Amino acid sequence: MKKYNVAVVGATGAVGEELFRVLDELNFPINNLIPLASSKSVGVEIEYRKKYYKVLELTEGIFEEKEVEIAFFSAGGSISAHFAKFATEAGAVVIDNTSHFRMNPDVPLVVPECNPNDIKNWKNSGIIANPNCSTIQMVQVLKPLDDIYNITRVDVSTYQAVSGAGKAGMEELVSQMQDFFAFKLSESKSKIFQHQIALNVIPHVDVFLENDYTKEEIKMVNETQKILGKNIEVSATCVRVPVIRSHSESITIHFENSISVEKAIQSLKNAPNVIVLDDPNKNEYPMPVIASDTNETYVGRIRKDISRDNILHLWCVADQLRVGAATNSVRIAQKWIEMEE
Ligand SMILES: NC(=O)c1ccc[n+]([C@@H]2O[C@H](COP(=O)([O-])OP(=O)(O)OC[C@H]3O[C@@H](n4cnc5c(N)ncnc54)[C@H](OP(=O)(O)O)[C@@H]3O)[C@@H](O)[C@H]2O)c1
């Protein structure tokens, strides 16, 4: 099997670090590994399979110099906006974790469990976009249900972990909790989140738009429609919670016609990389502590609406650094290799 020169842009970040773990676990065929970050991280060592790789500075010429064939980008939208073209011009396929290219019609937006064939269009731009972390786990659950019953509308509320805002988000929660135990939480500063996140819940992720939704909420609307290839109505309320890792979602799904819960559960049990964890008698349901550090999306609390036969409610949890970013990117790359070879 061919092995590839793989660059990780944003190698020192929350997603970048997870990418190395997932590449290792999924036995990705790597010839040379090239960790890239900002000038401040040059020389930092990344351990991968008992070998050490020095972080290099992300430059316009590095992709050609290192003959990069696959470039994972997770260093923020403005970095992808500027540097992705240098990777594609050097002949690499870019798998981008930022929101920058997601809604570009020339760029496939892929969750391999839902729309793997869209990867075929990668040559239009050289780029394949990884959806927003909250969208990925939701569509993994919506797709098998939509395959058996026609979904017309989705209402979702998210409970998003602080690591969704990167390493600095985790550090802010930890330092505020330390301040709480030192009786000086009132002196704590909030730099990453709009308000104190320790012992709090903030109904505000990303910036507000003119329609009073946030950008994060509108990403969930547009990306779901692009991935599922249909204009189902989606409304989202995105909330930041003081959890370190793994996003939770309460999802209400409206179908065209009445449904059988048993059949819906069976379709979820058969869905790839989805685990049904749903036994109220044993207090069994998905939670962030169960999903963290795993590559699966967990679903539970599955129940029919008490008033209507065509509405299903469920609770969905996944590790957003993995399922919502690193794992989805690596699965895209695996499919890309399968299609190219
Ligand atoms: N966190 C999540 O759950 C998640 C999920 C899906 C998608 N994403 C997306 O993935 C991207 C990264 O998120 P993250 O959570 O990993 O953030 P992070 O922890 O803040 O890491 C940011 C990474 O980008 C690098 N970087 C920053 N400025 C750079 C520059 N000028 N040149 C080169 N590298 C630079 C940083 O390198 P230095 O250490 O050298 O500064 C670091 O490696 C974001 O676009 C985010 O929206 C995040």
The ligand as a MOL file (V3000), in Angstrom:
LIG
                    3D

  0  0  0     0  0            999 V3000
M  V30 BEGIN CTAB
M  V30 COUNTS 48 52 0 0 0
M  V30 BEGIN ATOM
M  V30 1 N -11.7130 22.5450 18.9220 0
M  V30 2 C -12.6620 21.9040 18.2860 0
M  V30 3 O -13.4710 21.1560 18.8750 0
M  V30 4 C -12.7980 22.0550 16.8000 0
M  V30 5 C -13.6670 21.1940 16.1200 0
M  V30 6 C -13.8000 21.3260 14.7470 0
M  V30 7 C -13.0870 22.3040 14.0800 0
M  V30 8 N -12.2440 23.1340 14.7700 0 CHG=1
M  V30 9 C -11.5030 24.1390 14.0250 0
M  V30 10 O -10.1470 23.7660 13.9640 0
M  V30 11 C -9.3120 24.9410 14.0030 0
M  V30 12 C -8.3040 24.7990 15.1370 0
M  V30 13 O -9.0030 24.6570 16.3550 0
M  V30 14 P -8.2850 24.2220 17.7100 0
M  V30 15 O -9.3880 24.0160 18.6540 0
M  V30 16 O -7.2890 23.1370 17.4760 0 CHG=-1
M  V30 17 O -7.5110 25.5840 18.1030 0
M  V30 18 P -6.2290 25.8030 19.0360 0
M  V30 19 O -6.1590 24.7840 20.1150 0
M  V30 20 O -6.3000 27.2270 19.4220 0
M  V30 21 O -4.9920 25.5730 18.0460 0
M  V30 22 C -4.7060 26.4620 16.9860 0
M  V30 23 C -3.5600 25.9130 16.1420 0
M  V30 24 O -3.3600 26.7930 15.0380 0
M  V30 25 C -2.0000 27.1970 14.9890 0
M  V30 26 N -1.8370 28.5510 14.4890 0
M  V30 27 C -2.3690 29.6840 14.9780 0
M  V30 28 N -1.9290 30.7460 14.2620 0
M  V30 29 C -1.0930 30.2570 13.3150 0
M  V30 30 C -0.3100 30.8510 12.2760 0
M  V30 31 N -0.3010 32.1750 12.0730 0
M  V30 32 N 0.4380 30.0300 11.4950 0
M  V30 33 C 0.4450 28.6980 11.6970 0
M  V30 34 N -0.2670 28.0740 12.6580 0
M  V30 35 C -1.0300 28.8610 13.4630 0
M  V30 36 C -1.5410 27.1300 16.4460 0
M  V30 37 O -0.1290 27.0800 16.4650 0
M  V30 38 P 0.6990 27.7900 17.6580 0
M  V30 39 O 0.5900 26.8720 18.8450 0
M  V30 40 O 2.0840 27.8600 17.0930 0
M  V30 41 O 0.0700 29.1330 17.8840 0
M  V30 42 C -2.2200 25.8440 16.8960 0
M  V30 43 O -1.4720 24.7330 16.4600 0
M  V30 44 C -10.2580 26.1350 14.1380 0
M  V30 45 O -10.5060 26.6650 12.8600 0
M  V30 46 C -11.5180 25.5190 14.7040 0
M  V30 47 O -12.6690 26.2300 14.3540 0
M  V30 48 C -12.0810 23.0230 16.1140 0
M  V30 END ATOM
M  V30 BEGIN BOND
M  V30 1 1 1 2
M  V30 2 2 2 3
M  V30 3 1 2 4
M  V30 4 1 4 5
M  V30 5 2 4 48
M  V30 6 2 5 6
M  V30 7 1 6 7
M  V30 8 2 7 8
M  V30 9 1 8 9
M  V30 10 1 8 48
M  V30 11 1 9 10
M  V30 12 1 9 46
M  V30 13 1 10 11
M  V30 14 1 11 12
M  V30 15 1 11 44
M  V30 16 1 12 13
M  V30 17 1 13 14
M  V30 18 2 14 15
M  V30 19 1 14 16
M  V30 20 1 14 17
M  V30 21 1 17 18
M  V30 22 2 18 19
M  V30 23 1 18 20
M  V30 24 1 18 21
M  V30 25 1 21 22
M  V30 26 1 22 23
M  V30 27 1 23 24
M  V30 28 1 23 42
M  V30 29 1 24 25
M  V30 30 1 25 26
M  V30 31 1 25 36
M  V30 32 1 26 27
M  V30 33 1 26 35
M  V30 34 2 27 28
M  V30 35 1 28 29
M  V30 36 1 29 30
M  V30 37 2 29 35
M  V30 38 1 30 31
M  V30 39 2 30 32
M  V30 40 1 32 33
M  V30 41 2 33 34
M  V30 42 1 34 35
M  V30 43 1 36 37
M  V30 44 1 36 42
M  V30 45 1 37 38
M  V30 46 2 38 39
M  V30 47 1 38 40
M  V30 48 1 38 41
M  V30 49 1 42 43
M  V30 50 1 44 45
M  V30 51 1 44 46
M  V30 52 1 46 47
M  V30 END BOND
M  V30 END CTAB
M  END
